[in-house]
Amino acid sequence: MGKGFSFNVAFQKWLKSNTGKSLEEAITCWKYKKQLQGHNRYERTDLIAIE
């Protein structure tokens, strides 16, 4: 899954709020968010990484 990846509370909340998305899609969004500057809280707009 990658260095620094963990099933933390924020990631679990993302999974819960994006029912139907795969683990692979979730990881893609996580990697996208990780490369951005600023906070690392997941947002609906992060779904752009899997569109």
Secondary structure, DSSP 8 states (H G I E B T S, - for coil): --TT----HHHHHHHHHTTT--HHHHHHHHHHHHHSSS-----GGGGGGG-
